[in-house]
Amino acid sequence: MTERWDSQRIPSQAGRVAVVTGASSGLGFEVAKELASRGAIVVATGRNADRAQESVQRLRQAVPQGRFHSVALELASLGSVREAADQIGEAFPKIDLLINNAGVTGLTEPTEDGFEPQMGINHLGHFALTGHLLSHLTSVSGSRVVAVSSIGHKLTTLTKENFLSASKAYERSKLANLAFARELDRRLRAAGAKTRGVAAHPGGATTGIFRYSSAGFRTISLTLTKLLGRTPAMGALPTLRAATDLTIDGGDYVGPAGLLGMRGYPAKASSSAASQDSTLGALLWEESERLTGVRYGSTT
């Protein structure tokens, strides 16, 4: 019988600093709320200053005793990513958790920097943010970078030629998220850093990620996730476990344990061979550095 890991098993986060992207709604809001309720100082990002501040207001209503800090972060703009990282680093020289949660699907317009939008926002924006902030994590014992992937990562592969292709762009971006977490962890270990790279997926969850998809696809997806009982609170549990459970190690991948990974409580999850391939991880890293211009330096 699979163990039941739920929010009651999150250890104290008192004094820890957690950066959560996409904290204004869905999984990110639930993750931020739970971490704050256990004492973490939560840096909540939103696509603009108003949205970030609104998310903090909602979080304060949910956790009156919580400590929050809002930062505008538009992952579709490498300039915004740089500015947000500078603000976060100045306010918090030491960071315990960087939770790269924000994600989109169904977009067609290129990002500000000319990237295919799903890969540009879901992966490249987070790759750049992590690179800018990593020096604030590497000396912090128990620090983690958490990438939020998807079951859909199993439906594709990643090559230099299809990196920015529109075909299966969402699935490819989710493979990139998972492969990035594992390649980051390899590099952190080789550098002797204290930070670990981990990943999670929510299974099916009723969130706003389908808001840019076609009406028909959105209806089918939300109906299915509701039938599976995957509320945002349940969908957030794998990310929370990856972030806080000391039995989860660098390179691990956490997701719902039941019904093809779609429902249930979080446990270590299976993943595609591609997501575990160090050669693919190195390719991903090289292309991500080339496209974003962000190089991690001696920390990895």
N, C-alpha and C positions, 0 to 999 in steps of 0.2 A: 504494500500500500504506500502511495506517494505521501511524503510528509506534507503537512499543511503549514506553509510559511505565509503569514499574513502581516499586516501592518503592526500588530501587537508585538511582533518579534524584532522590530527595528530597534537597535540599541540607542542609547543616548547619543545625541549629536551636539551636545552642549559645547559651545566655543568653536565649533567647526564652521567654515565658510563654504557654501555650496552655490555654484553658479548654475542656473537652470535656463536653457534657451527654450523659447516658446512656452513661457510660464503663464500666458494670459488665458489659456483654456485647456480643456482636454487632459491628456496625460501629464503635460508639464505643470498644469495647475495643481493636480493631485500630488505629484511628486514634491513640488515646492511646499504645499500645505503640510504634508506628512513630515518632511524634514524640519520645517519650522516648528511644528508641534513638539518635536523632540529636541529643540534647543539650537538648531542650526541658524546661523545668519544666512538668509537666502537672498542672493542677487538674482532678481527676476528680470528677464529680458523680454521686450516686445518689439514689434517691427518699427515703431516710432515712439517718441517720448510719451505721447498721450496714452497709447495702448499699454506701455510699460507701467505707467503710473496707475492706470485703471486696474491692471492686474494686481498691483500691490494693494490697492484699496480693497479689492475683493478678498485677497489673501488675509488682510488684517481683520476683515469681518469674520472670516473662518477661523483664524488663529489670533485672537486679540493680543495675546502675550508675545506673539512672534516678532522677530526682527527682520526687516526687509529693506532692500535697496533696489531701486529701479534703474535700468539702463536701456536706452534705445539701441536696438541691434537689427539691422536689415541684412540678412544673410545673403541676399541677392546682390549686395554691393560690397566689394572687398574694401573700399574706402570706409564704409560704415563699420565693417568688422574691425578694422584697425582702430578707429576712433573708440568703439565700444571697449575693445581690449585695453586701450590706454586708460580709459576711465576706471575700468574694473581693477586693473593692476595698481593704479595710483591709490584707490580707496582701500584695496585689500592686498598688501604685499605677499601674504601667504594664503593659498587657496587649498582646501581639502578635497573638494569634489567639483568636477566640471562635467555637467550632464548635458550632452549634445542631443537634446530631445526634439527640437523643432523639425518639422518635415512637411512637405507638400506633395501633391500628385495632381495631375490633370492640367498643369500649366503648359502654355505653348509659347509665350513670349520669352525671348532670351533675357538673361540677367543683364544688369548694368554693364557687366564686363564681357558680355557676348557669349556666355555659356548656355548650353541646354539647361533649362530651369530646374528640373528635378536634380540632376547631378550638381548643378551650380549651387543650389540652396542646401540640399540635404547632405551632400558630402563636401564640396570644395569650400563652402562658407565655413563649415565646422572645422575642416582641416586647417584653414587659415586662423580661425579663432583659437584653436588648440595650440598652434604654433606660436602665436603671440603671447599666450598665457602660460605656456608650459613651465617657464622659469619660475613662476610663482607656486608651482606644485612640486617640483622635483626634490626639494629639500624637506618636504612635509611628510612625515611618517604616516603611512596609511592612506595617502592621497590616491585618488582614482580619476581617470577619464572614462566616462561611460558613453558608449555609442548606442543609439537606439536603431535597431535594424528591423527586419520583417521576415516572416516566413517566405515572402515573395523572392527573397534573395536566391532561393534554390532554383528559380525558373530561368536563370540567365547565367552568362559568364562575362568576363571582362577582358578586353584586349586593347592594345593601343589604338587600333583602328575604330573600335566601336565605343570608345570612352565617352564621347559626347553625342552619340547617336540618339535620335528621338525614339527609336524602337525599343520597347521595354525599358524606357529611361528610369521609371520609378524603381523597378526591380533591380536594375543595375546600380542605382544609387544606394539601395539598401545592401547589396553585396559589397559595395565600396565602404559603407559604414562598418560592416562587420570585419572585412579584411583590414581596414584601417586600424580598428581597435587591436587586432592581433599583431599587425606589423609594428604599431606603436609600442606594444608591450615587449616585443622582441628587442626593439632598439633601446627601450628604457632599461631592460635587464642588462643588455650588453654594456650600457653606460654606467651601470651601478646606481641608477636613480631609485628613489624610494616610491615613485609613482607606478601604478599599474594601469594597463589598458584592459577594459572589460566591455562586454556588450550584452544587450537584452533585446527582446522583442515582445510586444504586448499581446500577441495572438490576434483575435478579432476584438475590437473595442469601439464603442460608439463615441467617436471623436469628430472633430471638424476637418480631418485630413482630406475627406472627399469633397470639400466645398467647391473646388474648382473642376471637379469631374462632371461628366454629363449627368443630367437629371435621372435618367434611367439607371445608370451604373450606381449613382449615389443612393438611390432608393433601395436597390437590391443589396448593396453592401451594408447599409444601416439596418435593414430588416434582418439580415443574417446575423449581424453582431448582437442585435437585441434578442433574437431567439436563443443565442448562445449565452445570454446573461453577462455579456462582457461590458460592464459599465466602465467609465474612465478610471474609477477607483480600482477595479480589478485589473484593468489594463496597465495601470501604473506599478503594480506589485513587482513584476520582473525587473523593472528599472530600479526600484527601491532596493530589491534584494541584491542586484549587481553592485549598487552603490555602497551598501552598508553591511552586508553579511560577511563576516570574516572568514567563513568557509569557502567563499567564492574567491578564486585566485585570478591573477592576470591571465588574459587570453580566454577565460571562460565566457560562455554564452548562456544566458538565462531566459527561459520562456515558460509559458503555461505547460503543465505536464500532461494534460488530458486531450483527447479527441484531436489528433493530428496537430497538436500544438496550438489549437484554437481556443481552448478553455481550460480551466483548472488553476491550481495554485502554482507558483513559480518553482522551477527546478532547473538543473543544468539541461540544456537543450541540444538536439542534434543540429548539424549544419552541413552545408554542401562541401564537397572536396575542394572546390575552388576557394571557398572562404578560409580554408586552412593552408593553402598553398603559399609558401614563403616566396616563391618566384613571382606569383601574382601580386603578393604584398609589396615586393620591391618595385614592380612595375607601377603599381598604384601610387606608391610614394613618389617615384620619379616624375610621373605625369602630374601629380597634384602639386609638387613643388614648381614644376615648369609653368603650369597654368596660373597658379596663384602668385608666384614670385616669393612665396614664404618658405624659408629654409630654416630648419629647426636647430642647426648648429651642433655644438658639442654635447648638448643634453641628450641627444639620441644618436 
